[in-house]
Amino acid sequence: MSEPELKITRGDIIARGLLCHCPNCGKRGLLASWFRLGKACRSCGMDLARSAGIYSGTTSIGYVAAIIFVIIPICFLVGFKVLSVTAGVLLGIFGSFGFIVLIYPVMLCWMVMAYHVAMPGELPANGGREGRDE
């Protein structure tokens, strides 16, 4: 059994998600605030409530991103004696927190993207629940 023809492909969903655009309509409008997704896309009305695990997913992405972009570079700076250990620890703690706060909206959008890459048939434009007469 083959997958039905998709109007919005996984490639389209990834391209839109990387830019924090709606996977369904391709326009901005997913975020209600810096730390919250809206209930639906402001442009096309696509329901965002299905992705209930989004907030736990952002935690995982945040940990990995903080380790790669903050903690590892600070370890090198401490190792090469550019920073003291105390300064490195403090910078690591506050830098990781600040970095995660800074990229949190992007992480929310990427979790919506990941959900719909895995399940592209759920998009209303691809005949998902909102796109069918029930």
C-alpha positions in Angstrom: 0.0 0.0 0.0 1.6 3.3 -1.1 1.2 6.7 0.6 -1.3 9.0 -1.1 -0.1 11.9 -3.2 0.7 14.8 -0.9 0.0 18.4 -1.9 2.5 19.5 0.8 5.6 17.3 0.8 7.9 16.5 3.6 10.5 18.8 2.0 8.0 21.7 2.0 7.2 21.0 5.6 10.9 21.1 6.5 11.6 24.3 4.6 8.6 26.0 6.2 9.5 24.7 9.7 13.1 25.8 9.6 11.8 29.4 9.0 9.1 29.0 11.7 6.3 29.2 9.2 3.1 27.1 9.3 3.6 23.7 7.8 0.1 23.9 6.2 -0.1 27.4 4.7 3.6 28.5 4.8 2.8 31.8 6.5 3.9 33.0 9.9 1.4 32.8 12.8 2.2 29.8 15.0 3.3 31.6 18.1 1.0 33.2 20.7 4.0 34.5 22.7 7.7 33.9 23.1 7.1 30.8 25.2 3.7 29.5 23.8 2.3 28.2 20.6 -1.1 29.5 19.6 -4.1 27.2 19.6 -4.2 27.5 15.8 -2.3 29.1 13.0 -3.4 32.8 12.7 -3.3 32.6 8.9 -5.0 29.3 8.0 -6.5 28.2 11.3 -4.8 24.8 11.4 -5.2 23.3 14.9 -1.9 23.1 16.8 -3.3 21.2 19.8 -2.5 17.8 18.3 1.2 18.3 18.9 0.7 18.0 22.7 4.2 16.6 23.2 5.8 19.7 21.8 6.8 21.2 25.1 8.7 18.1 26.2 10.5 17.9 22.9 11.8 21.5 23.2 13.4 20.5 26.5 15.5 17.8 24.7 16.4 20.1 21.8 17.3 22.8 24.3 19.7 20.6 26.3 21.5 19.3 23.3 21.8 22.8 21.7 23.1 24.3 25.0 25.7 21.6 25.3 26.9 22.0 21.7 26.8 25.8 21.4 27.5 26.9 25.0 29.0 24.2 27.3 31.5 22.7 24.8 33.0 26.0 23.7 33.3 27.1 27.4 35.1 23.9 28.2 37.6 24.7 25.5 38.1 28.2 26.8 38.7 26.9 30.3 41.0 24.1 29.0 43.1 26.7 27.1 43.1 28.9 30.2 41.2 31.8 28.5 38.6 31.6 31.3 39.0 30.5 34.9 37.1 27.5 36.1 34.8 29.7 38.2 34.1 32.0 35.3 33.5 29.0 33.0 31.0 27.5 35.4 29.1 30.8 35.9 29.1 31.5 32.2 28.0 27.9 31.5 25.0 28.2 33.8 23.8 31.6 32.8 24.8 31.3 29.2 22.9 28.0 28.8 19.8 29.5 30.4 20.0 32.6 28.2 20.7 30.6 25.0 17.6 28.4 25.6 15.4 31.4 26.3 16.7 33.0 23.1 16.0 30.0 20.9 12.8 28.8 22.6 10.4 30.1 19.9 12.4 28.4 17.2 12.4 25.1 19.1 8.6 25.3 19.3 8.3 25.8 15.6 10.7 22.9 15.0 8.7 20.5 17.1 5.6 21.4 15.0 7.7 20.7 11.9 8.9 17.4 13.3 5.4 16.2 14.1 4.2 17.0 10.6 7.2 15.6 8.8 6.4 12.3 10.6 2.7 12.6 9.8 2.3 14.8 6.7 -1.2 13.3 6.0 -2.4 15.1 9.2 -2.1 18.5 7.5 -5.5 19.9 6.4 -4.1 20.7 2.9 -3.1 17.0 2.6 -6.6 15.8 3.5 -6.0 15.7 7.3 -8.9 15.7 9.7 -9.6 19.4 9.3 -9.5 19.0 5.5 -12.1 16.2 5.3 -15.9 16.3 5.8 -16.6 14.2 8.8 
